[in-house]
Amino acid sequence: MGAVAFSAKSYARIIGANDRVQVGVIAFSDRFRTSLFPAFNNHYKELNFDIVAVSDIWKKRREEGQAFLKEKMGHEVKAHRNNEELYAAKGVDAVFVSSSDFQHALHAIEAVKAGCDAYTEKPFAETMEDNRAALKAIKDSGKIVQIGSQRRSGANYQAAAEFIQSGKFGAITMVELTWNVNQPGRWRRPELVAQLKEEDTDWKRFLMNRPFEPFDARKHLEYRLFWPYSSGMPGQWMSHQIDTVHWFSGLKHPRSVVANGGVYFWKDGRKNWDTTTAVFDYGPENDPTTGFQVTFSSRMHNGDEHPAEIYYANGGELNLITNKVSPAGGLTENFARPMNLKANLLPSLDIADISVKTSAAANTGGDVTTSNHVRNWMECVRSRKQPNASVEAGYSHSIATIMTNAAVRTGMKATFDEKTQEVMVGGKVFKY
């Protein structure tokens, strides 16, 4: 993303080079502790940032977060029982939002309304109501919000985007996305669940705008396994991969989605599937005769967690497992000649060699890309430029996630109504 003209609100918020940016943490989660904080730690001294506060509704994590950050930052860090208390203290300029999936959009709204910039984890939203509300609040606020789609700060992905958008790849004809693991404990927290007591947390604040139900420690801590607190595979994994489809193609959302799957293996009370296959139709809304298909396939009972993204064209493929462009599967002379066509074969290229400006680091490691992504946000907080993964990117990946969840929940084809910005199933608005 390049520089944009400053709005009056945005210009007024520019922080001087010598002013320290005070940061708060919304939810002391595993994601923050093991990934976002190490990324922040790589850059905060150079860019003059600091973490001064943490908010968590669970007493145990609130106290752990305070102790962890006090040790790492070398000074006292305030601990708040909830976000309202944190913002009322008026001590932060920006926040990391790494709370439960369904809370991200709502917590982003709270942040910008409190006058703060935000790094907001994905999935951005799990309902269109939350998605639209957060988009509007953020756009109206002029605040800098980075969505945690860190592929957008990965050098290999940036080079791939450049190659496809240059036209050298040719038209995308299909995309295959896969994400497979064999981890019975993935998204499980049995030891923590045993420790969580209702009196030590704020169940009402956890639910936010979801329908009331009695306290359930599993849903509080293992929310990724239960709708309507998470869509599971679509929100956690597919949201990363489908974001590259939107980025590379310039399309904002699928035209339609169908899905199949179920809880086939891990019979542990979860409601979100352990096996999912979704099929997407992408292309311009006004021309259903053109476009391409995307498939997303994920299983939790067999796999080694090497997420795959392969883009196909008539001339070959762009493979983001190997980081190579190749003529594999392209139209050969043998098959082109009988149809009076010419062979169409892409050259063999390393993605890192496609662009001089991105060739220095084509590392696909999550730590590198997350570090780059957090740094990009921190730099944009100072410059007021839009970050690599702006709110519009989050809005778009959320449409695809919500459409997939609608297909999963109903067993029907999900579409999107451009006029109303609603996900539709069987001619009706999808409601959880």
N, C-alpha and C positions, 0 to 999 in steps of 0.2 A: 504494500500500500504506500502511495506517495504522500507528499504533503498536501494539506487541504487548507483553504482559506480559514482563518480564525474567526469564529463567531465572537460576539461581544462577551458572552459568558465565558467562552473558552479562553479568550485573551486575558480576561481579568483574573483567570486562575493560574496563569503561568508562574511557576515557582522559580525564584532566582537561583543562580548556580551555587550560591553560598548558603541557601536555605535547605535545611535537612527535611526530607520528606518523611513524615511520621506515619507508620503503617500499623494497621490492626489486623488481627487474624480472626476470621469468622469460621469457627469450628476447628478445634485442634484434632484434625483427622489424620489417618494413616497417610493419605495422599499429601497432605501438607508437610507432615514430619519427614517422610522419606523421599519426597521428590521436589515439592515447591520450595521448601526451606533450603535444601542444598543448592538449588538453582539461585535463589535469592542471595545466599551466602557467598556465591561466586562474584557478585557484582555490587553489593550494597555499599561497601566502603568507597569504591571508586566513584559511584554515582550519588553518594551522600544520602543514603536512605537509612532508616532505622525501624525496628519493630518495637512498639511501645505498649501494645495492649493485645489481649486475647479474649474472645467471647466464646463460651460453650455452655450449653444448658445442663450438661451432665457434670456434677461436682468433681468426679474423678478425673475426667479429661481436662476440665478447666484448671485444676491444680497441677496436673502433669504438664499442661501446656505452659503455665506460668513458670514452673521450675525449669523446664527445658529451654525456654526462651531467655530466662534470666541468665542461665549458664552460658548460652551461645552468644548473647548480645553483650554480656558483661555489665548489666545494670538491671534495675528493677523493671518489671513489666506488670502492668495492671491487669488483673483478671476480673472479667465482668460476667454476670450470670446470664445475660442475654444481650442481643444486639441493641435494643432500645437503650439499655444502660450504657453500653459502649459509646453510642453516638451522642447521648446526652452529656457525656464527659467532655465532648468537643476537643479531643486530643489527637485525632487522626486525620490525615489528609487522603489516605488511600487504604484499601483493604484487600486481602486475599479471601475469596469466597470458596471454601472447599467443604461445604456442608453436604447433606443428603441430596440425591439427584433431583427430586421434585422441588427442592428448596432453592436451587441456584438462581432461577429467574426472579423469584420473590426477594431473595436476599440482595440481588443486584439492584432491584428497585429501591429497597431500603437504603442501600449505599449511596446511590446518586441523589436520592431525595435528602440525604443527610449532608450532601455537598462533597462526597468522596468519589475518587476514581476507584476502579475495581479490576482485579484479575479474577475472573469468574470461571470456575471449572465447568467442563461439559459433563453431561448434556446440558445445553442452556435451558431448555424448557421441556416439560413432559406433557403439557396441554397447550392448545392454541390460545386459550384465554390468557394463560400466564405468558406465553410467547409474545402475543400482541401487546400486552400491558408493559412488559419489560422493554420491548423495542421502543415503544412510545416514550416511556419514562427516560430511557437513556438518551434517545435522540433529542428530547426536549431539554435535557439537563446540560448538554455540552460537555459531559464528563468523558474521560478516557476509560474505556472498558475493553479489556482484552479477553476473548474467549479462550479457554484452555485447549484449543485445537492446535497442538504444538507442531504438527506436520508443516504448518504454514511458515515456521521458522527453521525448517530443515533444509539444508543446502541441496540435498538430492531432490527433494520435492519441488523446490524453487526452480531447479534446472529442468525438471520434468515439465513443470507448468510452462516454462518459457519455450521448450521444444514443441509441445503440443499447440500452444497458442500462436506460435510462429507459422503454423501451417505445414511444417516439414514432416510431421507425423502423418498427415492426412486426417480424414474424418474418423472420429472414434466410432467403431462399429459394435463394440461390446466391452464390458469391464467385469472382471471376476474378482470378488473380494472374499477372503476367507480368514477366519480367526478361530483356531482350535486349540483346546487345552485338555489335559487330563488331570484335573485338580479337584478332588472331592471337597477340599477346604476353601476353594475360591468363593469369596464373598460370604463365607461363614465366619462367625466370631464366637464359638461356643464358650470359651473361657470368659470372655467379656460379658456375654449374655447372662451368665451365672452371677456376675457381680452387679449388674444394673438393677437398682431398686427404684420403684416409682417415686419414692420420697426424695431421691437424690437427683432427679431430673425434672423437666417441665414438659410433660407429655402434651399439654395443650399447645404450647409453643412449637413443639416438634411437628404436630399435625398441620399447623398453619391453616391453609384453606382446604385441606382434605377432609372428607366426611369423618365425623367423630366415631371412634370405636374404643373399647376399653384398652388400657395400657397393655402393650405387648413388647417385651424386651427384644425379641427376635426382630420385629419389624423396625424397632428403633435402631438397632445396630447391624442387622442383616437386611437392610431395606432393599438392597439390589435384587433380592430374591422375591420381592412382593410388590405387586401392583395394588394401589396407585402411587406407591412411593418411588417406584423405578420401573422402567420398561425392561430392565435386564439387559440382555445382549444388544438390542438396538441402541439403547441410550449409552451404555458403557463402551461398547466396541465399535458398532457400526457407525456411530456418530463421527468418529475419527476418520474412518475410511470414506464414508459418503461425502464428507466435506471436501475431499480431494476431487471427487467427481464434479461438484459444483464449481470449485476453483478452476480446474483445468478446462472445463467445458463452457463456463460462463452461464450455465443454467442454474436457476434458483431452487428448483425442487423437481421431484418426479411428476410425470403425468398420472401414473397409477402405480399401485403396489399390490401384490398378492403374497401370501406367506403360508407356510405350513411348518409343523413341528410339534413339540410337546415335551413333557417331563418324562423322558424314556428310561433314564437310568438312575439318577440321584433322587430316590424316593425319601426325601427328608422333610417333607412338609412345605417345600418351596412351591410357589405359584408361577413364577416366571420360568419359561422353558429352559431346558438344558440342551436342546437341539433346535436350531432354527434355520430355515432356508426362506429367503425373501427374493422376489423377482420384481424388478423395477422397469418401467418404461420411461425413458427420458427423451425429450425433444421439444421443439417449439410448440406452444399451445395452439397456434393458428395453422399448423401443418402436421397433422397426425401421420402423414406418409413418410416423414423423415424422422430420424432419431436413432437411438441405440438402446440396447438392453444392458442392465446391470444386475448381477446376482450377488447376494450376500449369503454366505453359508457359515454356520458356527456350531460347534459341538463342545461340550465340556467333559466328555468321557473318553476322548482319544485325541491326542495331539501334543505338540511340543512348543506351542506358543511362538510361532514364527508367522505373524500376520502377513498375508499375501495380498498384493494389489497388482493386477496385470491388466493393462490397457491394450486392446486389440484394434488394429486398422487393417485395411485390405493389403497393405504392404508389409505387415509384420506385427511386432509387439513392443511395448514398453513395459519392462518388468521391474517393479519396485521391490522385489526380493533380491534380485541380482544387481539392481541399479544399472541395467543395460537396455539399450535399444537394439533390436535384432530383426532380421528378415524372417524369423521363424513363423511359419504359417502363411507367409505372403504369397501373392499370386505369381506362380512360376511361368516361364515361357511355354512349358509343355501343356499347361492347362489354359493359357491365355490365347495361344495361336488358333485353336479351332473356333474360337468366338471372335476372331479378328481383333483381339485386344493385345496390348503390350504387357510384358511382364511388369509387375509392380513389387519391388523388393526394397525395403528400407536398408540403409547401411548398418553395419555393426558398430555401435558406439557405446562408450561408457558414459553414463549420465553426467558424471563429474567433469567430463571433457566438453560437454555441450556448451557451457557458458564460462567465459573467463572469470566473470565476477563471482561465480559460485564454485569454481573448481578447487578452491583452496581446502574445502572441507565438505566432503560428501558423506560424512559419517551419519549413519542412520540410528545410532544409539539413542535411546530415550533420554538419558541424562544430558547428552549434548543438545538435543533439540529442545528439551524443556528449559535448559539453561539459556539457550538462545532466545526462547520465547518469553521467559520472564524478563530477561534483559531488554528485549524489544519493548515490552510494556513499560518498564522503568524509564527507558529513554523517552518514550512517548508521553509519559506523565510530565516530563520536563519540557519537551518540545511542543506538546499539544497536537502533534500529528496523529493521524489515525494509526492504530497498531496493525500488525500483520493479520490478526483474526478479529476483525471488528464485530460489533453487535449484529450487523447484517449477516455475517457468516454464521453466527450462532442461530439467528432466526431461521436461516435456510436449512441448516442441518437438523434443526428441531422439527421443521415441517416433515422432512423425510423420516425422522424417528417416530413422530406421532402417526404418520400415515402407516408405517410398518406396524406399530402397536395396534392401530385400528384394525388392520388386516389380521393380526394375530388374535385379537380379542373376539372378532366377529366371524372369522372364517370367510370374509367377503373381500372383494376388491375395494381398495381405498383410492379415492381421487382427491383433488384439491380444487376448491372454488376460488378462483383469483379475485372475484369481486368481493366476496365476504371474508376471504382469508380464513376459510374453515376447511377442515378435513371432512370429507363426505364418505359415507358408506350406505349403499342401497338408497341413495337419494336423500338421506338424512344426515344431519351434523353428528359426527362422532362425539359422544360424551362418555366419560369414564364412569 
